């Protein structure tokens, strides 16, 4: 690792020790004044030290065990209620689970060897779906980490996934390889039966060039991040193209390398742009609303954002950063400008102290 990157990583890791303290200064928020704030930074989650109790930290110190943390958080999912957050870490080869109520970070499904887990999704039963590109599979686990089923060999390289709970569907991005023409989205039943596919490789409307992430809104419409075409394509539940938004560039609402996507209960679309280092927000008419983040060597900002998940119960936005100091940043969405925000689950939304900035 170059010296400058190593120094940056060391600075953030040192700062994480203070990341659970209360804010005593002005929190970082977006958009900039004089506009009313709509998103504010809450905290950074780097390792189990950020949530564990003092007694747990003491016991861990006695054993000499280093805190469990991240290397490459490529996938995120939030359990119903917001007290559990799952993180797929490709470099660790594991899925980690935060439990804010218990104040723990643990390896999920530790009895199973995972192959570079990438995407995560949770169905209405609480079962966890994990995509594994090298294995060409989707593995489904129950809440306790027991393997229930495995499917997905129809995909050449399954990456981003999303569950449509209302229709019992799983959408799987098949980004495949540079030499393949099978860049598409596969649609499965939750039981693992392939029902249909959406798209082919190309640059025309309805075609993809490395589709990398997918999300479903409340009406069952499907939002696909068409990464190397620098756009988002939206399909109805039957797979018919509805609209396309985004274009290549660095300006407001433009994409350099979109990596992840989510849609909240208001219909606001969040698109993570890894190269520009921001999260862009759009309304249902594809109009750009604002962006938050930006590339900077501070905890509140990003180096290489790559994943996103929403906690609708508490209006929290989780963003995974795969940069030199890998972490999951937590942001509070403020639905009423200047008004009170929804309460965060214990341990999840506690803001970082000034020492972390």
N, C-alpha and C positions, 0 to 999 in steps of 0.2 A: 504494500500500500504506500503511495507517495506520502512524503512527510506532512504536507499540508492536509491531506485527507485524514491521516492518522491523528493529527492534532485536533481536527474538527471532531472526529469520532470520540476522542478522549474527553474533549470539552463537554460534549453532550452527555456522555456516560457519567461524568462527574456531576453534571447538573441534575441528572435524574435522581440523585440522592435527596434532592430538595423538592422533587416534583409534586409531592403530596401536600406541601404547605399551603396555607391560605394566601390569596392575593392581597398584597398591601399597596400595590400601585394600580395604574390604569391597565386593564386587560387589552390585549391586541384584538382588534375587531375590524370588520369589513361591512360596507364600504367605508372609505375614509370620510372624516368630517368634511363638510357639515352635514352630509347625508345621514339619516338615522341608521344605527347599526342593525344589521340583519344576521350576522354570523360573528361569533367571538371564540377565540381560542380558549379551551378549558384546561387541557393538560396533555402531557405526552406519556405514553405507556411504553416502557423500554424493557423491563424485566419484572419478575415477581416481587422485587424489592419495592415496587411502586404501589403495591396493594396489600402486602402481607402485614400482619400485626407485629407489634414490637417483640412479643414473645416468640413468634415464629422466626423473626429475623435473628433473635438471640440464639435460638436452637440451631439455626442454619450456620451461624457464625461458629458455634462450638464444634460442629462437624467439619468445618472448612469447605462446605459445599458452595460453589458459586451459584448465584441466582440464575434461574432459568430465564432465558430471554430470546430475542429474535435474531435471525440472520437475513432472511428474505421474506417478509410478510406479503405474499402474492395474492392471498384470498382472505376475505372477511365475511362473517355472517353473525347476526345478532339473534339470540334466542328470544322467544316471546316473553315480554315483560322487561327485557333489557338488562337482566342481571347476569347473563352469560354472553360472552363474545368469543367466537371461534376464529382462530387465525391459522391459515394454511401457510407453512413455511417451506419453500422449495429446498433451500439449502440444508435445513435441519432434517428434511424428510419426515416431518411430523406435522400434525395438527395440534395446536395448543388451545387450551380453553381457559379464559378468565372466568372466575366466579366472584363477582364483586361482593355478594352477600357473605360468602365464606372467606373472602379476602385471600384467594389462592390463584395461582397459575399452574396448570397441570398439563401433562401430555394426554391428549384424548386418544382413546383406542390404543394403548401402549402395547397390546399383545399382537398388533398387526404391523407388518413392515409396509410402509407406504413408499411409493416411487415418485418423488418430487411432487407432492400434492400442490395443486394450482388453484382450482375454483372450489367454492363452498356454497351450499344452499341448504335450507331447512324447510321441511314440509309441515303441515298442520299437526302431525303427530309428534313433532319434535325430532324426527329422524334426520340425520345429517348426511348429505350427499357430498362426496369428495371426488373431484376429477384428478386423474393422474396421467399426464401426457405420455410418459415413457411406457406405461403399462397399457395404454389405450383402453382405459376403463373408467367407469364410475362405480365407486364402492359406496354402499349405503349402510350406515350404522345407526343403532338405536341410541338413546340418550346415554346409556351406560357404556357405550363403546363396543357393543356386540355387533359383529358383522351380520347383516341381514341378507344382502344379495350383492351381486356384481354383474355389470353389463357394460356395453359401450364399445365393443370391438368393431362396430360399424364405423367408428371415427378413426381417422388416422392420427390425430393429435388433439384430444379433447382438452379445452382450456376453460374459458368462462362458462358458468352454468347458472340457471335460474329456475325456480319452481313457480308454476302457476297453480296455486292451491285450489282455486275455484274450479278449475277444469281438470285437475289431476295430471298436469303435464310437466315435463322437465325439458328445458331448452339447453342444448349443448353446442357451444361454438367449436367448430372443427377448423382450426387455423392451418392445419396440415403443414406442408413443407414448401420451400420455394419452387420445387420442380413439379408439385402436384397441382392438378386442376380442381381438387375437391375441397375448395374453400367454401364453407357452407355452414348452416345451422341445422342440427338434427333435433327432431321433436320425438320424445319418448313418452310413453305412459310412465307413471311413477313406479310401476312394476318392472319396467325395463324393456317394454316392447317398442321397437322403432315404428313410428306411425307415419312419418313423412320427413322430407328435408326441405329447406328453404335456401334458394340461391345456388349460384355456381361461381367460379372464379372470373373476375373481370373488373372493369371500371364503370360499367353501365349501371343504370338504376336497377336495384334488386340483385346485383352481383357484389362479391366481396373480394377483398385482398387482405388476408389474414384477419378474419373476424376474431376479436379477442375477448369480448365481454358482452353480457346480455342482461337485460332487466325486464320485468313485467309490471305494467301499471294496474290500477284497480279495475280497468275495463278489459284486461287481458291482452292489451296491445303490447307488442314485443319490440324492445329497443336494442338494436345490435350495434356495438362499436365496431366499425369497419376501419381497423387501425391504419393500415397502409394507404387506404383511400382518404384518410383524414376526415371522416364524416360519421354521422349516426344515421342509420336507416330504421324506420319504424314500420312495423307490419301489424295487421289486424290478427285476431286469434286464428283465422283460417290461413294465415300466411300471405295475404295480399298486401303489397306495398302501399303504404299510406302517404309517407312523406320522407324527405331526406333533409337533414340540416348539417351545417358545418362546412368549412372549407379550410384548405391548408394555409397556415400563416401564424403570425405571432400576435396579431391584434385581438381586441375584445371579441369573444365568441368564436375565434378561429382556433384550429387545432394543428399542432405539430406532430404529436403521437398520442392520440387518445388511448387510454389503457383500461378504464373501468367506468361503470355507469350505475346509477341508482335512480329510482323515482319515488318521491314521497307521497303521502296521502293527499296532498294539495295538488298533485300533478306536476310539481317542480322537478325538472330533470337535472341531475348532477353528473357532470362528465369530468373525469380525472384525466388531465393531460400531463403525461409523464415528462415530456421534453420541455414544455413550457413551465412545468412546476406549479400548476394551478388547478383548482376545481372550478369549472364554469357552470353557471346555473342558467337554465332556459325555462320558459313557460310552455304551455301546451300548443302555442302557435309558433314554436321554434324561435321566439324572440329572446335574445340574450338579455339576461337580467343583471348579472354581476359575476364577479369571480372572487375567490378568496385563496389565500396562500401566497405563492410566489417563491422563487428560489432565493434562499438566504441561509447563512450558517447560524440560524437560531431555531430553537425548538418549535416556535409557533409556525414556522414556514416549512418548506420542503426542499429536498434535494432530488429525489426520484420517486414521486408518488405513483402507486401502481394498483391500489385496491381501495374499495369503499364499501361501507355498509351503513344503514340507517337504523336508529332506534326510535321508532315513532312514538313509543310510550313517553319518552323524555325529550324528544326533539334534539337528539344527539346525532352527530355525523362522525363516523370513524373512518380515518384515512390511513392506509398502510404506506410507509415510505421504505423503499428498498435501497436508499442511499448509503453513504459511508457510516451513518449512525442509524441502523434500522430500528424502526419504532412504529407505533400506532398512535397517531394524533387524534385527539378528541375535540370536537367543536360543538358549540351550542348554537342551534338555529333559533333566532328570535322572531317569532311570527308577528308580534306586535312591536313596531319600532319603538325602542326605549321602554317597552313594557316588561313585566316579569316573565321569566322563562319557565318552562316546565321543570319540576325538580328532577335531578339526576339520580340514578340508582346509587346506593352507598358505594363510595370508592371509585365510581366511574367518571364522574364529572368534576371532581375536586380540582381546582385550578392550580397551575404551576406558580411557584413563588418567584419573586423577582430574580432570585439567584439563578434560575434556569434560563434567563433571557440574556 
